Amino acid sequence: MSRPPAVPVEDKQWIVLSVLSGEMTLAEAARRNKVSEQSLSRWKSQFLEAGRVGLAEGGKSGPSTREQQLRSEIDELTAALGEAHVQLRVWKKSAEHQLGPSRTLR
């Protein structure tokens, strides 16, 4: 069984707004646009949640998911670099103590 074609964002927005404004019921909008009521209900919830977040933040948009992933990766790599630097210093100190001062006399 194949998936139905993806509905463009603009169409989803128009459909959700028509349901929220009372122009159509959820069932009617789903039937007219050939989508499931479950999908339409999910779009409506996503639309309302995004609006709620926007209002709660005073219109400021936060970092995107991709930006958050990249920031997390940068933090992990920075920590790994710091650990490698410390480990290298420990190895160097250890090597200095094992070799000790030069024993050749001239």
Backbone as JSON Lines, residues from 0, in Angstrom:
{"i":0,"aa":"M","n":[0.85,-1.18,0.0],"ca":[0.0,0.0,0.0],"c":[0.89,1.24,0.0]}
{"i":1,"aa":"S","n":[0.71,2.13,-0.96],"ca":[1.56,3.31,-1.07],"c":[1.02,4.47,-0.25]}
{"i":2,"aa":"R","n":[1.94,5.34,0.09],"ca":[1.56,6.54,0.86],"c":[0.92,7.56,-0.07]}
{"i":3,"aa":"P","n":[-0.05,8.3,0.45],"ca":[-0.62,9.38,-0.37],"c":[0.43,10.48,-0.56]}
{"i":4,"aa":"P","n":[0.28,11.28,-1.61],"ca":[1.26,12.35,-1.83],"c":[1.27,13.35,-0.69]}
{"i":5,"aa":"A","n":[2.43,13.93,-0.43],"ca":[2.56,14.91,0.64],"c":[1.74,16.16,0.32]}
{"i":6,"aa":"V","n":[1.11,16.7,1.34],"ca":[0.31,17.91,1.17],"c":[1.21,19.12,1.41]}
{"i":7,"aa":"P","n":[1.25,20.08,0.49],"ca":[2.1,21.27,0.69],"c":[1.71,22.02,1.97]}
{"i":8,"aa":"V","n":[2.7,22.67,2.57],"ca":[2.48,23.39,3.83],"c":[1.39,24.45,3.68]}
{"i":9,"aa":"E","n":[1.38,25.15,2.58],"ca":[0.37,26.21,2.37],"c":[-1.04,25.62,2.39]}
{"i":10,"aa":"D","n":[-1.19,24.43,1.79],"ca":[-2.5,23.78,1.78],"c":[-2.89,23.34,3.19]}
{"i":11,"aa":"K","n":[-1.92,22.78,3.93],"ca":[-2.21,22.38,5.31],"c":[-2.67,23.58,6.12]}
{"i":12,"aa":"Q","n":[-1.97,24.7,5.96],"ca":[-2.32,25.92,6.69],"c":[-3.74,26.37,6.35]}
{"i":13,"aa":"W","n":[-4.06,26.38,5.08],"ca":[-5.39,26.82,4.66],"c":[-6.46,25.89,5.23]}
{"i":14,"aa":"I","n":[-6.2,24.58,5.18],"ca":[-7.17,23.59,5.69],"c":[-7.38,23.78,7.19]}
{"i":15,"aa":"V","n":[-6.27,23.9,7.94],"ca":[-6.37,24.06,9.4],"c":[-7.1,25.35,9.75]}
{"i":16,"aa":"L","n":[-6.78,26.43,9.06],"ca":[-7.45,27.71,9.34],"c":[-8.93,27.64,9.03]}
{"i":17,"aa":"S","n":[-9.3,26.91,7.99],"ca":[-10.73,26.79,7.67],"c":[-11.46,25.99,8.75]}
{"i":18,"aa":"V","n":[-10.8,25.02,9.34],"ca":[-11.41,24.26,10.45],"c":[-11.5,25.14,11.69]}
{"i":19,"aa":"L","n":[-10.41,25.84,12.02],"ca":[-10.4,26.69,13.21],"c":[-11.41,27.84,13.12]}
{"i":20,"aa":"S","n":[-11.61,28.36,11.91],"ca":[-12.56,29.47,11.75],"c":[-14.01,29.0,11.72]}
{"i":21,"aa":"G","n":[-14.23,27.69,11.64],"ca":[-15.58,27.17,11.64],"c":[-16.2,27.06,10.26]}
{"i":22,"aa":"E","n":[-15.41,27.33,9.22],"ca":[-15.94,27.2,7.86],"c":[-16.32,25.76,7.55]}
{"i":23,"aa":"M","n":[-15.56,24.81,8.11],"ca":[-15.83,23.38,7.9],"c":[-15.53,22.64,9.19]}
{"i":24,"aa":"T","n":[-16.16,21.5,9.3],"ca":[-15.84,20.62,10.42],"c":[-14.56,19.86,10.07]}
{"i":25,"aa":"L","n":[-13.98,19.25,11.07],"ca":[-12.77,18.47,10.87],"c":[-13.04,17.34,9.87]}
{"i":26,"aa":"A","n":[-14.15,16.64,10.05],"ca":[-14.51,15.53,9.17],"c":[-14.73,16.01,7.74]}
{"i":27,"aa":"E","n":[-15.41,17.13,7.59],"ca":[-15.68,17.67,6.26],"c":[-14.38,18.1,5.56]}
{"i":28,"aa":"A","n":[-13.49,18.76,6.29],"ca":[-12.22,19.21,5.72],"c":[-11.37,18.0,5.31]}
{"i":29,"aa":"A","n":[-11.38,16.98,6.13],"ca":[-10.62,15.77,5.81],"c":[-11.17,15.11,4.55]}
{"i":30,"aa":"R","n":[-12.47,15.0,4.46],"ca":[-13.1,14.38,3.3],"c":[-12.84,15.19,2.03]}
{"i":31,"aa":"R","n":[-13.03,16.49,2.09],"ca":[-12.83,17.35,0.91],"c":[-11.39,17.34,0.41]}
{"i":32,"aa":"N","n":[-10.45,17.24,1.33],"ca":[-9.03,17.33,0.96],"c":[-8.35,15.97,0.86]}
{"i":33,"aa":"K","n":[-9.18,14.92,1.0],"ca":[-8.7,13.54,0.86],"c":[-7.51,13.22,1.78]}
{"i":34,"aa":"V","n":[-7.68,13.61,3.05],"ca":[-6.7,13.27,4.08],"c":[-7.47,12.66,5.25]}
{"i":35,"aa":"S","n":[-6.76,11.95,6.1],"ca":[-7.44,11.34,7.23],"c":[-7.74,12.39,8.3]}
{"i":36,"aa":"E","n":[-8.77,12.12,9.08],"ca":[-9.1,13.01,10.18],"c":[-7.95,13.05,11.19]}
{"i":37,"aa":"Q","n":[-7.29,11.91,11.35],"ca":[-6.16,11.83,12.27],"c":[-5.03,12.77,11.81]}
{"i":38,"aa":"S","n":[-4.72,12.78,10.52],"ca":[-3.68,13.68,10.0],"c":[-4.08,15.13,10.2]}
{"i":39,"aa":"L","n":[-5.3,15.43,9.88],"ca":[-5.8,16.8,10.03],"c":[-5.77,17.24,11.49]}
{"i":40,"aa":"S","n":[-6.14,16.36,12.37],"ca":[-6.1,16.67,13.81],"c":[-4.66,16.93,14.26]}
{"i":41,"aa":"R","n":[-3.71,16.13,13.75],"ca":[-2.3,16.32,14.08],"c":[-1.8,17.66,13.55]}
{"i":42,"aa":"W","n":[-2.19,18.02,12.31],"ca":[-1.78,19.32,11.74],"c":[-2.31,20.46,12.6]}
{"i":43,"aa":"K","n":[-3.55,20.32,13.01],"ca":[-4.18,21.36,13.83],"c":[-3.43,21.52,15.15]}
{"i":44,"aa":"S","n":[-3.09,20.41,15.79],"ca":[-2.34,20.46,17.06],"c":[-0.97,21.09,16.85]}
{"i":45,"aa":"Q","n":[-0.28,20.72,15.78],"ca":[1.04,21.29,15.5],"c":[0.94,22.79,15.25]}
{"i":46,"aa":"F","n":[-0.08,23.18,14.52],"ca":[-0.3,24.59,14.2],"c":[-0.54,25.4,15.47]}
{"i":47,"aa":"L","n":[-1.39,24.89,16.34],"ca":[-1.71,25.6,17.58],"c":[-0.51,25.63,18.53]}
{"i":48,"aa":"E","n":[0.25,24.54,18.61],"ca":[1.42,24.49,19.48],"c":[2.48,25.48,19.01]}
{"i":49,"aa":"A","n":[2.71,25.55,17.71],"ca":[3.7,26.49,17.18],"c":[3.29,27.93,17.47]}
{"i":50,"aa":"G","n":[2.0,28.2,17.38],"ca":[1.51,29.54,17.7],"c":[1.66,29.86,19.18]}
{"i":51,"aa":"R","n":[1.41,28.87,20.03],"ca":[1.54,29.06,21.47],"c":[2.98,29.36,21.84]}
{"i":52,"aa":"V","n":[3.91,28.61,21.25],"ca":[5.32,28.83,21.53],"c":[5.74,30.23,21.08]}
{"i":53,"aa":"G","n":[5.28,30.63,19.91],"ca":[5.61,31.96,19.41],"c":[5.11,33.06,20.34]}
{"i":54,"aa":"L","n":[3.93,32.9,20.87],"ca":[3.39,33.9,21.79],"c":[4.12,33.88,23.13]}
{"i":55,"aa":"A","n":[4.47,32.71,23.6],"ca":[5.16,32.59,24.89],"c":[6.54,33.22,24.83]}
{"i":56,"aa":"E","n":[7.18,33.17,23.68],"ca":[8.52,33.72,23.54],"c":[8.5,35.17,23.09]}
{"i":57,"aa":"G","n":[7.33,35.74,23.01],"ca":[7.24,37.12,22.61],"c":[7.62,37.37,21.15]}
{"i":58,"aa":"G","n":[7.41,36.36,20.33],"ca":[7.71,36.5,18.91],"c":[9.15,36.18,18.55]}
{"i":59,"aa":"K","n":[9.99,35.93,19.53],"ca":[11.39,35.58,19.23],"c":[11.43,34.15,18.72]}
{"i":60,"aa":"S","n":[12.16,33.96,17.67],"ca":[12.29,32.59,17.18],"c":[13.58,32.01,17.73]}
{"i":61,"aa":"G","n":[13.48,30.82,18.25],"ca":[14.64,30.15,18.81],"c":[15.44,29.45,17.73]}
{"i":62,"aa":"P","n":[16.51,28.83,18.14],"ca":[17.32,28.12,17.15],"c":[16.56,26.93,16.57]}
{"i":63,"aa":"S","n":[16.82,26.65,15.31],"ca":[16.17,25.52,14.66],"c":[16.72,24.21,15.22]}
{"i":64,"aa":"T","n":[16.06,23.14,14.9],"ca":[16.5,21.82,15.34],"c":[17.9,21.54,14.82]}
{"i":65,"aa":"R","n":[18.17,21.9,13.58],"ca":[19.49,21.68,12.99],"c":[20.55,22.48,13.74]}
{"i":66,"aa":"E","n":[20.22,23.73,14.07],"ca":[21.16,24.56,14.83],"c":[21.44,23.95,16.2]}
{"i":67,"aa":"Q","n":[20.41,23.41,16.83],"ca":[20.59,22.76,18.13],"c":[21.48,21.53,18.0]}
{"i":68,"aa":"Q","n":[21.29,20.75,16.93],"ca":[22.13,19.57,16.7],"c":[23.58,19.97,16.5]}
{"i":69,"aa":"L","n":[23.8,21.01,15.69],"ca":[25.16,21.47,15.44],"c":[25.82,22.0,16.7]}
{"i":70,"aa":"R","n":[25.07,22.75,17.5],"ca":[25.6,23.28,18.76],"c":[25.98,22.13,19.68]}
{"i":71,"aa":"S","n":[25.16,21.11,19.75],"ca":[25.46,19.94,20.57],"c":[26.72,19.24,20.09]}
{"i":72,"aa":"E","n":[26.86,19.12,18.77],"ca":[28.04,18.48,18.2],"c":[29.3,19.3,18.5]}
{"i":73,"aa":"I","n":[29.2,20.61,18.4],"ca":[30.33,21.49,18.72],"c":[30.74,21.3,20.18]}
{"i":74,"aa":"D","n":[29.76,21.25,21.07],"ca":[30.05,21.06,22.49],"c":[30.75,19.73,22.74]}
{"i":75,"aa":"E","n":[30.28,18.67,22.08],"ca":[30.9,17.35,22.25],"c":[32.33,17.35,21.72]}
{"i":76,"aa":"L","n":[32.55,17.96,20.56],"ca":[33.89,18.0,19.97],"c":[34.84,18.85,20.81]}
{"i":77,"aa":"T","n":[34.34,19.95,21.37],"ca":[35.16,20.8,22.23],"c":[35.59,20.04,23.48]}
{"i":78,"aa":"A","n":[34.66,19.3,24.06],"ca":[34.99,18.49,25.25],"c":[36.01,17.41,24.89]}
{"i":79,"aa":"A","n":[35.84,16.76,23.75],"ca":[36.78,15.72,23.33],"c":[38.17,16.31,23.09]}
{"i":80,"aa":"L","n":[38.23,17.48,22.49],"ca":[39.51,18.14,22.26],"c":[40.19,18.48,23.58]}
{"i":81,"aa":"G","n":[39.43,18.98,24.53],"ca":[39.97,19.3,25.85],"c":[40.53,18.06,26.53]}
{"i":82,"aa":"E","n":[39.79,16.96,26.45],"ca":[40.25,15.71,27.06],"c":[41.53,15.22,26.39]}
{"i":83,"aa":"A","n":[41.6,15.32,25.06],"ca":[42.8,14.88,24.33],"c":[43.99,15.75,24.71]}
{"i":84,"aa":"H","n":[43.77,17.04,24.89],"ca":[44.85,17.95,25.28],"c":[45.39,17.58,26.66]}
{"i":85,"aa":"V","n":[44.5,17.34,27.6],"ca":[44.93,16.95,28.95],"c":[45.68,15.62,28.9]}
{"i":86,"aa":"Q","n":[45.17,14.68,28.16],"ca":[45.81,13.37,28.05],"c":[47.21,13.5,27.45]}
{"i":87,"aa":"L","n":[47.38,14.33,26.45],"ca":[48.69,14.55,25.84],"c":[49.66,15.14,26.84]}
{"i":88,"aa":"R","n":[49.2,16.1,27.64],"ca":[50.07,16.7,28.67],"c":[50.5,15.66,29.69]}
{"i":89,"aa":"V","n":[49.58,14.79,30.08],"ca":[49.91,13.74,31.04],"c":[50.95,12.8,30.45]}
{"i":90,"aa":"W","n":[50.79,12.41,29.2],"ca":[51.75,11.52,28.55],"c":[53.13,12.17,28.46]}
{"i":91,"aa":"K","n":[53.15,13.46,28.13],"ca":[54.44,14.17,28.04],"c":[55.13,14.2,29.39]}
{"i":92,"aa":"K","n":[54.39,14.52,30.45],"ca":[54.96,14.55,31.8],"c":[55.47,13.17,32.18]}
{"i":93,"aa":"S","n":[54.72,12.15,31.86],"ca":[55.1,10.78,32.17],"c":[56.39,10.41,31.45]}
{"i":94,"aa":"A","n":[56.49,10.8,30.19],"ca":[57.68,10.49,29.4],"c":[58.89,11.22,29.96]}
{"i":95,"aa":"E","n":[58.73,12.45,30.4],"ca":[59.84,13.21,30.98],"c":[60.37,12.52,32.24]}
{"i":96,"aa":"H","n":[59.48,12.02,33.08],"ca":[59.89,11.38,34.33],"c":[60.52,10.01,34.08]}
{"i":97,"aa":"Q","n":[60.04,9.31,33.06],"ca":[60.6,7.99,32.76],"c":[62.0,8.11,32.18]}
{"i":98,"aa":"L","n":[62.22,9.09,31.34],"ca":[63.52,9.25,30.71],"c":[64.53,9.86,31.68]}
{"i":99,"aa":"G","n":[64.06,10.76,32.49],"ca":[64.94,11.41,33.45],"c":[65.96,12.29,32.74]}
{"i":100,"aa":"P","n":[66.91,12.85,33.51],"ca":[67.92,13.71,32.88],"c":[68.87,12.89,32.01]}
{"i":101,"aa":"S","n":[69.47,13.53,31.1],"ca":[70.38,12.87,30.17],"c":[71.56,12.26,30.94]}
{"i":102,"aa":"R","n":[71.96,11.01,30.65],"ca":[73.02,10.31,31.38],"c":[74.33,10.26,30.61]}
{"i":103,"aa":"T","n":[74.38,10.89,29.49],"ca":[75.63,10.87,28.74],"c":[76.58,11.92,29.29]}
{"i":104,"aa":"L","n":[77.81,11.51,29.49],"ca":[78.82,12.44,29.98],"c":[79.83,12.67,28.88]}
{"i":105,"aa":"R","n":[80.18,13.86,28.64],"ca":[81.18,14.17,27.63],"c":[82.23,15.05,28.19]}
